[in-house]
Amino acid sequence: MNAQQLVVLYGDSLLLDSVEAIMADEAQLSVIRLLTATPEVAERICALGPDLVIFDLDAGNFRGLIPFLKACPGAPLLGLDIATNRVVSLTSRVHTVANQEDLRRVVERYVDRIMSDPRPETSPRPTVERAISA
């Protein structure tokens, strides 16, 4: 038997209500919902040690996740953007930066990684003409 993957849904949006309902039937997932008003939400998410945290980018309440990213570096987050039909994957990595040279090295590594692995092709943004004709 495979172990269940723990998914935390963070937020109060109707979109997350739908995601929760869809995931409820997935046997390989254990889903926990934490509302934005949850006290010490960052600590609670860290203590759960989820395999994934999902939140609604349009809800604007994802600022509560910043302490979580600081406390649990490397935790995968998926931000759902229903307006553009996209999922934004976020990860947090921690680098100790004691001086400008350390910062330069970190930035250089990320720039090198970006340049060597170009962004995937995405669908074009709607133009005014396409938006009006739709």
Secondary structure, DSSP 8 states (H G I E B T S, - for coil): ----EEEEEES--HHHHHHHHHHTT-TTEEEEEE-TT-TTHHHHHHHH--SEEEEEGGGS-GGGGHHHHHHSTT--EEEEETTTTEEEEE--------SHHHHHHHHHHHHHHHHHS----------HHHHHH-
